[in-house]
Amino acid sequence: MRDIHADTYLALQVDGFHPVLLVHIDWPDGAVRAHTGVGDISWAGETWSGLGDFGSAVIPDEESGTAVPSEMTLSILGDLDRIFAAMDQPARNRDVDVFFALVTERQGNVLVGEPLPLMVGYVDSNELDYREVSEGVTVPTFTLGVNSGPSVRTALSATHSSEDQQATFATDTIFRHTVYNETDKVNPPIFP
């Protein structure tokens, strides 16, 4: 379940909507923000550059009821010098955020509503590959392997209170008894 902006949801209900992916990578020499369309998109106070046919993303299917980490790949066409330079940077475990959005026209750059998070993960691998762009013509491709979930650099939190849960889901009371957790540690229950 994801929160979706009302305008985005309405646009998804009609035939002919135009999807786009926005990708943020916390690259070692500076943040990279790109999207799968053409031109620049301004969102969240940042400029997201369009890659058009030069970039691609392979995102795993989602299945309800699973908690298994997923993998995706991000690829961009380039020349060997630039790819080797990118491969030399220590990108492993760097944060990656992927957002789904709609634009007003095919390959456009005007957003409809707000983008929504599609995948949060971290860089797990990078490699040189070759992709066939036309009959018998292959070009070098820089490919990042991305795993879902928080990065190993993320600090873990051992607590989640009822207030934390209700801040996101106002009517959810599943954590209402967690307040008694500390009492159990100090004065554990004794069973006959």
N, CA, C and O of each residue as an XYZ file, in Angstrom:
768
protein
N       0.845     -1.175      0.000
C       0.000      0.000      0.000
C       0.893      1.241      0.000
O       1.836      1.347      0.784
N       0.580      2.159     -0.881
C       1.330      3.407     -0.941
C       0.359      4.565     -0.950
O      -0.744      4.462     -1.486
N       0.776      5.671     -0.353
C      -0.005      6.891     -0.470
C       0.230      7.440     -1.861
O       1.369      7.503     -2.325
N      -0.841      7.838     -2.526
C      -0.713      8.354     -3.882
C      -1.452      9.679     -3.965
O      -2.563      9.813     -3.451
N      -0.840     10.643     -4.604
C      -1.432     11.963     -4.777
C      -2.726     11.830     -5.579
O      -2.802     11.039     -6.519
N      -3.732     12.603     -5.205
C      -5.050     12.508     -5.847
C      -4.987     12.746     -7.352
O      -5.669     12.052     -8.106
N      -4.187     13.707     -7.807
C      -4.078     13.991     -9.249
C      -3.430     12.822     -9.990
O      -3.831     12.487    -11.104
N      -2.425     12.204     -9.365
C      -1.765     11.052     -9.973
C      -2.747      9.890    -10.075
O      -2.823      9.223    -11.107
N      -3.492      9.651     -9.009
C      -4.471      8.562     -8.997
C      -5.539      8.790    -10.064
O      -5.922      7.853    -10.765
N      -6.016     10.004    -10.192
C      -7.031     10.325    -11.200
C      -6.481     10.101    -12.606
O      -7.187      9.572    -13.465
N      -5.235     10.493    -12.854
C      -4.627     10.315    -14.179
C      -4.436      8.837    -14.513
O      -4.475      8.461    -15.684
N      -4.230      7.994    -13.498
C      -4.087      6.563    -13.739
C      -5.407      5.902    -14.146
O      -5.401      4.797    -14.689
N      -6.519      6.558    -13.894
C      -7.829      5.994    -14.187
C      -8.246      6.155    -15.645
O      -9.229      5.551    -16.073
N      -7.518      6.956    -16.410
C      -7.875      7.184    -17.811
C      -6.880      6.475    -18.728
O      -5.742      6.209    -18.342
N      -7.320      6.180    -19.925
C      -6.426      5.569    -20.902
C      -5.405      6.594    -21.371
O      -5.713      7.777    -21.515
N      -4.182      6.123    -21.609
C      -3.166      6.994    -22.186
C      -2.357      7.791    -21.196
O      -1.870      8.866    -21.544
N      -2.189      7.312    -19.967
C      -1.317      8.033    -19.036
C       0.137      7.798    -19.422
O       0.447      6.840    -20.130
N       1.033      8.673    -18.956
C       2.438      8.652    -19.368
C       3.344      8.505    -18.139
O       3.608      9.490    -17.449
N       3.823      7.278    -17.858
C       4.661      7.057    -16.673
C       6.119      7.443    -16.907
O       6.605      7.468    -18.038
N       6.789      7.739    -15.816
C       8.211      8.049    -15.831
C       8.789      7.605    -14.489
O       8.110      7.661    -13.464
N      10.041      7.167    -14.503
C      10.743      6.825    -13.268
C      11.755      7.921    -12.964
O      12.466      8.379    -13.857
N      11.819      8.335    -11.720
C      12.837      9.268    -11.258
C      13.787      8.488    -10.360
O      13.340      7.754     -9.478
N      15.091      8.638    -10.572
C      16.094      7.877     -9.828
C      17.090      8.835     -9.187
O      17.645      9.715     -9.844
N      17.301      8.643     -7.889
C      18.328      9.394     -7.161
C      19.371      8.399     -6.671
O      19.031      7.404     -6.030
N      20.646      8.664     -6.973
C      21.752      7.836     -6.500
C      22.714      8.731     -5.730
O      23.160      9.759     -6.240
N      23.025      8.343     -4.525
C      23.979      9.075     -3.691
C      25.393      8.709     -4.144
O      26.120      8.004     -3.443
N      25.766      9.197     -5.321
C      27.040      8.836     -5.941
C      28.193      9.468     -5.167
O      28.027     10.562     -4.629
N      29.348      8.822     -5.093
C      30.464      9.329     -4.297
C      30.896     10.762     -4.607
O      31.234     11.507     -3.687
N      30.894     11.164     -5.876
C      31.347     12.526     -6.185
C      30.193     13.508     -6.370
O      30.390     14.583     -6.936
N      29.005     13.163     -5.908
C      27.853     14.058     -5.966
C      26.588     13.313     -6.349
O      26.628     12.333     -7.093
N      25.468     13.789     -5.834
C      24.182     13.135     -6.083
C      23.845     13.139     -7.570
O      24.082     14.121     -8.273
N      23.289     12.023     -8.033
C      22.834     11.894     -9.416
C      21.318     11.813     -9.380
O      20.748     11.005     -8.646
N      20.664     12.655    -10.177
C      19.210     12.648    -10.293
C      18.859     12.580    -11.775
O      19.222     13.459    -12.557
N      18.145     11.517    -12.143
C      17.809     11.315    -13.551
C      16.391     10.768    -13.657
O      15.819     10.301    -12.672
N      15.834     10.833    -14.856
C      14.521     10.236    -15.099
C      14.512      9.595    -16.475
O      15.397      9.840    -17.294
N      13.500      8.771    -16.718
C      13.446      7.983    -17.938
C      12.862      8.733    -19.129
O      12.745      8.161    -20.213
N      12.500      9.974    -18.957
C      11.967     10.771    -20.063
C      13.043     11.611    -20.729
O      14.228     11.279    -20.694
N      12.607     12.704    -21.333
C      13.502     13.611    -22.052
C      13.390     15.000    -21.429
O      12.303     15.407    -21.018
N      14.494     15.724    -21.358
C      14.480     17.067    -20.781
C      14.646     17.010    -19.276
O      14.893     15.946    -18.706
N      14.509     18.162    -18.635
C      14.662     18.257    -17.189
C      13.302     18.300    -16.506
O      12.355     18.901    -17.014
N      13.218     17.653    -15.348
C      12.045     17.731    -14.481
C      12.486     18.402    -13.197
O      13.504     18.030    -12.614
N      11.719     19.396    -12.751
C      11.983     20.041    -11.471
C      11.028     19.455    -10.439
O       9.809     19.515    -10.597
N      11.605     18.884     -9.376
C      10.789     18.321     -8.295
C      11.614     18.278     -7.021
O      12.815     18.007     -7.056
N      10.974     18.544     -5.914
C      11.602     18.513     -4.586
C      12.809     19.448     -4.513
O      13.789     19.155     -3.829
N      12.729     20.570     -5.220
C      13.811     21.536     -5.194
C      15.049     21.116     -5.958
O      16.099     21.744     -5.823
N      14.947     20.065     -6.759
C      16.089     19.536     -7.507
C      15.739     19.410     -8.988
O      14.566     19.393     -9.359
N      16.767     19.321     -9.824
C      16.589     19.098    -11.249
C      16.958     17.660    -11.569
O      18.045     17.194    -11.227
N      16.040     16.962    -12.229
C      16.209     15.566    -12.614
C      16.405     15.529    -14.116
O      15.505     15.923    -14.858
N      17.547     15.071    -14.585
C      17.895     15.076    -16.006
C      17.304     13.873    -16.725
O      17.330     12.754    -16.211
N      16.773     14.112    -17.917
C      16.187     13.034    -18.706
C      17.244     12.241    -19.455
O      18.153     12.815    -20.056
N      17.123     10.923    -19.417
C      18.062     10.048    -20.111
C      17.495      9.502    -21.417
O      18.246      9.052    -22.281
N      16.184      9.541    -21.561
C      15.561      9.023    -22.777
C      15.971      7.589    -23.054
O      15.919      6.739    -22.166
N      16.379      7.320    -24.288
C      16.763      5.966    -24.696
C      18.153      5.552    -24.214
O      18.561      4.412    -24.434
N      18.882      6.452    -23.566
C      20.237      6.130    -23.116
C      20.263      5.427    -21.760
O      21.300      4.899    -21.360
N      19.134      5.416    -21.049
C      19.072      4.769    -19.745
C      17.960      3.742    -19.697
O      17.016      3.794    -20.485
N      18.078      2.803    -18.763
C      17.020      1.812    -18.576
C      17.031      1.325    -17.132
O      18.034      1.435    -16.427
N      15.897      0.785    -16.715
C      15.757      0.220    -15.380
C      14.956     -1.065    -15.481
O      13.954     -1.131    -16.192
N      15.405     -2.081    -14.767
C      14.663     -3.333    -14.672
C      14.282     -3.490    -13.206
O      15.133     -3.726    -12.349
N      12.985     -3.354    -12.935
C      12.483     -3.370    -11.569
C      11.726     -4.664    -11.337
O      10.949     -5.082    -12.195
N      11.937     -5.317    -10.182
C      11.247     -6.583     -9.913
C       9.756     -6.376     -9.673
O       9.322     -5.301     -9.257
N       8.980     -7.424     -9.942
C       7.556     -7.398     -9.641
C       7.361     -7.373     -8.141
O       8.192     -7.871     -7.381
N       6.244     -6.782     -7.722
C       5.898     -6.789     -6.317
C       4.867     -7.870     -6.061
O       3.965     -8.088     -6.869
N       5.009     -8.548     -4.924
C       4.047     -9.564     -4.539
C       3.575     -9.269     -3.130
O       4.377     -8.986     -2.240
N       2.288     -9.337     -2.937
C       1.713     -9.093     -1.632
C       2.118    -10.204     -0.670
O       2.146    -11.381     -1.030
N       2.432     -9.803      0.562
C       2.736    -10.784      1.590
C       4.162    -11.287      1.612
O       4.460    -12.228      2.347
N       5.061    -10.693      0.828
C       6.446    -11.141      0.853
C       7.332    -10.063      1.456
O       7.045     -8.872      1.336
N       8.389    -10.480      2.094
C       9.338     -9.543      2.682
C      10.743     -9.840      2.198
O      11.718     -9.476      2.857
N      10.857    -10.492      1.067
C      12.157    -10.863      0.527
C      12.757     -9.664     -0.196
O      12.075     -9.042     -1.010
N      14.013     -9.324      0.077
C      14.631     -8.216     -0.643
C      14.632     -8.470     -2.149
O      14.811     -9.601     -2.602
N      14.434     -7.424     -2.898
C      14.399     -7.528     -4.349
C      15.617     -6.854     -4.939
O      16.247     -6.005     -4.308
N      15.934     -7.239     -6.144
C      17.052     -6.630     -6.859
C      16.544     -5.957     -8.119
O      15.584     -6.414     -8.739
N      17.188     -4.886     -8.482
C      16.882     -4.209     -9.733
C      18.196     -3.801    -10.372
O      19.241     -3.795     -9.723
N      18.132     -3.460    -11.651
C      19.329     -2.959    -12.325
C      19.028     -1.632    -12.987
O      17.942     -1.421    -13.528
N      19.994     -0.751    -12.937
C      19.946      0.542    -13.617
C      21.089      0.564    -14.610
O      22.222      0.229    -14.263
N      20.804      0.954    -15.842
C      21.840      0.953    -16.882
C      21.834      2.274    -17.635
O      20.800      2.924    -17.789
N      23.014      2.651    -18.097
C      23.141      3.834    -18.938
C      24.201      3.554    -20.000
O      25.257      2.990    -19.712
N      23.900      3.958    -21.219
C      24.855      3.811    -22.320
C      25.935      4.866    -22.179
O      25.670      5.969    -21.701
N      27.156      4.535    -22.591
C      28.228      5.515    -22.503
C      29.463      5.047    -23.226
O      29.481      3.975    -23.830
N      30.509      5.874    -23.157
C      31.768      5.452    -23.764
C      32.626      4.772    -22.690
O      32.417      4.968    -21.493
N      33.587      3.974    -23.143
C      34.381      3.169    -22.211
C      35.141      3.999    -21.184
O      35.237      3.592    -20.027
N      35.683      5.154    -21.573
C      36.432      5.974    -20.621
C      35.550      6.412    -19.452
O      35.961      6.330    -18.295
N      34.351      6.870    -19.754
C      33.437      7.312    -18.691
C      32.970      6.133    -17.837
O      32.838      6.261    -16.620
N      32.723      4.999    -18.466
C      32.281      3.825    -17.708
C      33.386      3.353    -16.772
O      33.114      3.045    -15.611
N      34.627      3.289    -17.250
C      35.731      2.876    -16.386
C      35.926      3.863    -15.242
O      36.222      3.452    -14.120
N      35.767      5.147    -15.504
C      35.893      6.151    -14.444
C      34.800      5.959    -13.394
O      35.064      6.084    -12.198
N      33.587      5.658    -13.826
C      32.489      5.424    -12.881
C      32.711      4.151    -12.079
O      32.403      4.100    -10.888
N      33.243      3.129    -12.727
C      33.477      1.855    -12.037
C      34.574      1.962    -10.984
O      34.606      1.170    -10.043
N      35.471      2.931    -11.132
C      36.551      3.116    -10.173
C      36.089      3.780     -8.874
O      36.811      3.754     -7.877
N      34.890      4.376     -8.875
C      34.410      5.067     -7.683
C      33.808      4.068     -6.686
O      33.171      3.094     -7.088
N      34.008      4.310     -5.402
C      33.482      3.391     -4.370
C      31.984      3.599     -4.142
O      31.586      4.288     -3.203
N      31.172      3.014     -4.985
C      29.729      3.244     -4.928
C      28.976      2.200     -4.121
O      27.799      2.397     -3.817
N      29.611      1.111     -3.770
C      28.912      0.035     -3.057
C      28.289      0.565     -1.763
O      28.918      1.314     -1.015
N      27.053      0.164     -1.520
C      26.251      0.545     -0.347
C      25.783      1.999     -0.364
O      25.297      2.491      0.654
N      25.913      2.689     -1.472
C      25.398      4.057     -1.572
C      23.890      3.991     -1.780
O      23.397      3.078     -2.443
N      23.156      4.944     -1.226
C      21.691      4.949     -1.272
C      21.154      5.191     -2.678
O      21.710      5.972     -3.450
N      20.046      4.493     -2.995
C      19.337      4.651     -4.268
C      17.851      4.772     -3.959
O      17.302      3.959     -3.215
N      17.197      5.781     -4.526
C      15.752      5.971     -4.385
C      15.146      6.024     -5.779
O      15.629      6.750     -6.648
N      14.086      5.250     -5.987
C      13.394      5.244     -7.272
C      11.945      5.652     -7.027
O      11.280      5.119     -6.139
N      11.466      6.601     -7.822
C      10.108      7.112     -7.691
C       9.338      6.868     -8.989
O       9.906      6.913    -10.080
N       8.054      6.613     -8.854
C       7.149      6.494     -9.997
C       6.379      7.792    -10.100
O       5.922      8.332     -9.093
N       6.234      8.300    -11.325
C       5.481      9.538    -11.535
C       4.778      9.485    -12.884
O       5.049      8.618    -13.715
N       3.888     10.412    -13.076
C       3.222     10.584    -14.362
C       3.544     11.966    -14.888
O       3.691     12.916    -14.119
N       3.654     12.073    -16.207
C       3.870     13.361    -16.867
C       2.701     13.618    -17.811
O       1.942     12.709    -18.147
N       2.572     14.870    -18.230
C       1.405     15.286    -19.008
C       1.378     14.765    -20.434
O       0.306     14.645    -21.028
N       2.558     14.450    -20.999
C       2.599     13.951    -22.369
C       3.737     12.949    -22.519
O       4.630     12.873    -21.674
N       3.694     12.187    -23.598
C       4.731     11.178    -23.843
C       6.102     11.847    -23.899
O       6.286     12.847    -24.593
N       7.068     11.284    -23.157
C       8.422     11.831    -23.040
C       8.409     13.280    -22.545
O       9.324     14.051    -22.833
N       7.372     13.637    -21.805
C       7.263     15.001    -21.286
C       8.054     15.189    -20.011
O       8.693     14.267    -19.505
N       7.992     16.414    -19.504
C       8.720     16.708    -18.277
C       7.909     17.575    -17.306
O       8.478     18.227    -16.431
N       6.577     17.581    -17.463
C       5.696     18.267    -16.527
C       4.959     17.196    -15.719
O       4.214     16.393    -16.281
N       5.168     17.188    -14.414
C       4.596     16.151    -13.554
C       3.095     16.330    -13.349
O       2.584     17.450    -13.322
N       2.403     15.207    -13.206
C       1.005     15.178    -12.808
C       0.989     14.698    -11.362
O       1.358     13.555    -11.093
N       0.578     15.532    -10.443
C       0.593     15.146     -9.031
C       2.013     15.046     -8.511
O       2.924     15.697     -9.022
N       2.192     14.221     -7.487
C       3.495     14.040     -6.853
C       4.026     12.635     -7.128
O       3.252     11.678     -7.111
N       5.328     12.491     -7.381
C       5.922     11.150     -7.503
C       5.757     10.375     -6.200
O       5.686     10.959     -5.119
N       5.698      9.050     -6.322
C       5.604      8.231     -5.128
C       6.763      7.243     -5.092
O       7.205      6.769     -6.139
N       7.255      6.929     -3.899
C       8.391      6.005     -3.789
C       8.046      4.638     -4.364
O       7.007      4.063     -4.040
N       8.916      4.127     -5.209
C       8.719      2.814     -5.805
C       9.673      1.799     -5.193
O       9.300      0.656     -4.929
N      10.917      2.236     -4.968
C      11.906      1.333     -4.386
C      12.980      2.150     -3.684
O      13.442      3.166     -4.202
N      13.367      1.700     -2.512
C      14.465      2.294     -1.761
C      15.504      1.200     -1.599
O      15.172      0.083     -1.203
N      16.741      1.505     -1.897
C      17.758      0.471     -1.808
C      19.156      1.041     -1.756
O      19.365      2.192     -1.372
N      20.113      0.214     -2.151
C      21.517      0.618     -2.134
C      22.248     -0.092     -3.266
O      21.836     -1.159     -3.721
N      23.346      0.525     -3.712
C      24.158     -0.037     -4.792
C      24.851     -1.295     -4.269
O      25.537     -1.263     -3.247
N      24.660     -2.387     -4.978
C      25.264     -3.652     -4.574
C      26.397     -4.069     -5.518
O      27.322     -4.772     -5.110
N      26.320     -3.633     -6.781
C      27.358     -4.007     -7.743
C      27.360     -3.010     -8.892
O      26.380     -2.299     -9.113
N      28.464     -2.965     -9.617
C      28.513     -2.207    -10.865
C      29.355     -3.001    -11.854
O      30.316     -3.672    -11.476
N      28.980     -2.913    -13.117
C      29.703     -3.699    -14.116
C      29.583     -3.080    -15.499
O      28.696     -2.274    -15.780
N      30.497     -3.485    -16.333
C      30.496     -3.109    -17.743
C      29.741     -4.193    -18.506
O      29.955     -5.387    -18.297
N      28.870     -3.759    -19.378
C      28.087     -4.687    -20.191
C      28.001     -4.085    -21.590
O      28.446     -2.960    -21.816
N      27.445     -4.816    -22.498
C      27.214     -4.304    -23.850
C      25.764     -4.552    -24.213
O      25.220     -5.621    -23.939
N      25.138     -3.555    -24.831
C      23.736     -3.699    -25.232
C      23.623     -3.469    -26.726
O      24.237     -2.558    -27.282
N      22.827     -4.309    -27.363
C      22.604     -4.171    -28.798
C      21.542     -3.099    -29.024
O      20.412     -3.232    -28.553
N      21.903     -2.044    -29.738
C      20.976     -0.944    -29.990
C      20.315     -1.046    -31.359
O      19.243     -0.484    -31.582
N      20.953     -1.758    -32.263
C      20.360     -2.039    -33.571
C      21.053     -3.289    -34.123
O      22.000     -3.795    -33.520
N      20.593     -3.765    -35.232
C      21.107     -5.001    -35.826
C      22.633     -4.970    -35.937
O      23.187     -4.223    -36.743
N      23.311     -5.790    -35.119
C      24.752     -5.908    -35.180
C      25.533     -4.770    -34.542
O      26.762     -4.770    -34.607
N      24.860     -3.795    -33.923
C      25.547     -2.658    -33.299
C      25.369     -2.744    -31.784
O      24.252     -2.665    -31.274
N      26.491     -2.909    -31.071
C      26.458     -2.936    -29.614
C      27.238     -1.753    -29.069
O      28.208     -1.294    -29.672
N      26.798     -1.270    -27.922
C      27.473     -0.136    -27.284
C      27.761     -0.491    -25.824
O      27.036     -1.288    -25.228
N      28.821      0.097    -25.241
C      29.132     -0.160    -23.833
C      28.024      0.381    -22.929
O      27.446      1.436    -23.191
N      27.747     -0.358    -21.870
C      26.698      0.013    -20.932
C      27.229     -0.131    -19.512
O      27.850     -1.137    -19.170
N      26.978      0.884    -18.689
C      27.326      0.843    -17.270
C      26.075      0.397    -16.524
O      25.026      1.032    -16.632
N      26.182     -0.696    -15.763
C      25.027     -1.261    -15.082
C      25.274     -1.316    -13.579
O      26.307     -1.802    -13.120
N      24.296     -0.803    -12.820
C      24.340     -0.870    -11.364
C      23.348     -1.923    -10.889
O      22.196     -1.934    -11.322
N      23.787     -2.800    -10.007
C      22.875     -3.710     -9.324
C      22.432     -3.044     -8.037
O      23.260     -2.563     -7.263
N      21.130     -3.015     -7.808
C      20.574     -2.343     -6.637
C      19.746     -3.349     -5.844
O      18.905     -4.046     -6.411
N      19.978     -3.426     -4.547
C      19.168     -4.270     -3.660
C      18.195     -3.393     -2.904
O      18.501     -2.245     -2.580
N      17.020     -3.937     -2.624
C      16.011     -3.154     -1.912
C      16.294     -3.156     -0.422
O      17.077     -3.958      0.086
N      15.643     -2.246      0.251
C      15.784     -2.142      1.701
C      16.762     -1.051      2.058
O      17.360     -0.427      1.181
N      16.925     -0.821      3.345
C      17.851      0.220      3.770
C      19.292     -0.195      3.516
O      19.624     -1.380      3.508
N      20.127      0.790      3.312
C      21.547      0.547      3.122
C      22.158      0.009      4.406
O      21.627      0.233      5.493
N      23.262     -0.691      4.283
C      23.952     -1.165      5.475
C      24.549      0.002      6.257
O      24.973     -0.174      7.400
N      24.586      1.193      5.656
C      25.072      2.371      6.361
C      23.991      2.989      7.241
O      24.291      3.872      8.044
N      22.735      2.544      7.110
C      21.635      3.120      7.860
C      21.678      2.660      9.309
O      21.859      1.474      9.585
N      21.512      3.594     10.229
C      21.474      3.246     11.648
C      20.146      2.551     11.948
O      19.090      2.980     11.484
N      20.215      1.487     12.720
C      19.009      0.750     13.067
C      18.379      1.330     14.322
O      19.073      1.828     15.209
N      17.070      1.262     14.386
C      16.345      1.695     15.561
C      15.698      0.477     16.194
O      15.062     -0.321     15.507
N      15.860      0.332     17.508
C      15.317     -0.837     18.184
C      13.932     -0.579     18.753
O      13.334     -1.475     19.349
N      13.418      0.615     18.581
C      12.106      0.916     19.145
C      11.150      1.426     18.081
O      11.539      2.076     17.111
N       9.914      1.114     18.299
C       8.831      1.635     17.458
C       7.616      1.709     18.371
O       7.086      0.683     18.795
N       7.187      2.904     18.664
C       6.116      3.079     19.643
C       4.755      3.178     18.967
O       4.637      3.260     17.745
N       3.750      3.168     19.806
C       2.381      3.348     19.308
C       2.247      4.724     18.658
O       1.546      4.881     17.658
N       2.921      5.709     19.230
C       2.872      7.063     18.657
C       3.511      7.100     17.272
O       2.998      7.766     16.372
N       4.640      6.382     17.091
C       5.277      6.294     15.778
C       4.315      5.709     14.756
O       4.189      6.221     13.644
N       3.633      4.627     15.142
C       2.704      3.958     14.231
C       1.523      4.858     13.890
O       1.118      4.931     12.729
N       0.969      5.541     14.880
C      -0.202      6.381     14.647
C       0.141      7.668     13.908
O      -0.749      8.296     13.332
N       1.401      8.075     13.909
C       1.791      9.236     13.121
C       1.604      8.965     11.633
O       1.291      9.872     10.862
N       1.798      7.710     11.237
C       1.615      7.323      9.835
C       0.209      6.787      9.577
O      -0.405      7.105      8.559
N      -0.299      5.968     10.509
C      -1.620      5.353     10.357
C      -2.448      5.720     11.592
O      -2.390      5.033     12.612
N      -3.208      6.795     11.492
C      -3.877      7.398     12.649
C      -4.804      6.452     13.408
O      -4.926      6.582     14.626
N      -5.450      5.522     12.747
C      -6.414      4.659     13.431
C      -5.838      3.300     13.825
O      -6.558      2.467     14.374
N      -4.580      3.068     13.562
C      -3.957      1.776     13.857
C      -3.567      1.704     15.336
O      -2.836      2.563     15.828
N      -4.050      0.688     16.036
C      -3.766      0.549     17.466
C      -2.946     -0.699     17.789
O      -2.915     -1.127     18.943
N      -2.288     -1.286     16.803
C      -1.581     -2.545     17.019
C      -0.479     -2.435     18.078
O      -0.183     -3.428     18.744
N       0.130     -1.271     18.253
C       1.217     -1.115     19.213
C       0.754     -0.490     20.538
O       1.584      0.011     21.298
N      -0.546     -0.510     20.826
C      -1.067      0.174     22.013
C      -0.535     -0.409     23.336
O      -0.506      0.291     24.348
N      -0.123     -1.659     23.333
C       0.361     -2.283     24.569
C       1.884     -2.249     24.701
O       2.417     -2.780     25.675
N       2.590     -1.650     23.765
C       4.058     -1.615     23.851
C       4.542     -0.784     25.023
O       5.688     -0.933     25.446
N       3.700      0.088     25.558
C       4.076      0.894     26.706
C       4.418      0.012     27.912
O       5.173      0.423     28.793
N       3.857     -1.205     27.945
C       4.114     -2.109     29.070
C       5.405     -2.907     28.905
O       5.767     -3.662     29.807
N       6.092     -2.768     27.808
C       7.306     -3.527     27.540
C       8.387     -3.264     28.587
O       9.023     -4.210     29.054
N       8.610     -2.017     28.963
C       9.626     -1.682     29.963
C       9.280     -2.283     31.322
O      10.165     -2.734     32.049
N       8.003     -2.288     31.659
C       7.574     -2.872     32.926
C       7.913     -4.351     32.982
O       8.331     -4.854     34.024
N       7.737     -5.050     31.872
C       8.044     -6.480     31.829
C       9.532     -6.743     32.028
O       9.903     -7.767     32.603
N      10.380     -5.848     31.569
C      11.825     -6.046     31.745
C      12.236     -5.890     33.209
O      13.063     -6.652     33.709
N      11.656     -4.896     33.898
C      12.002     -4.618     35.280
C      11.324     -5.617     36.223
O      11.934     -6.088     37.183
N      10.082     -5.929     35.946
C       9.296     -6.802     36.805
C       8.653     -7.888     35.934
O       7.466     -7.797     35.624
N       9.424     -8.924     35.529
C       8.878     -9.907     34.590
C       7.698    -10.654     35.189
O       7.658    -10.920     36.390
N       6.728    -10.990     34.326
C       5.574    -11.737     34.827
C       5.996    -13.129     35.306
O       6.897    -13.745     34.736
N       5.334    -13.614     36.358
C       5.603    -14.945     36.917
C       4.343    -15.772     36.709
O       3.242    -15.367     37.083
N       4.528    -16.915     36.116
C       3.393    -17.782     35.861
C       3.410    -18.923     36.872
O       4.480    -19.423     37.221
N       2.234    -19.340     37.347
C       2.194    -20.439     38.338
C       2.691    -21.744     37.787
O       2.714    -22.747     38.500
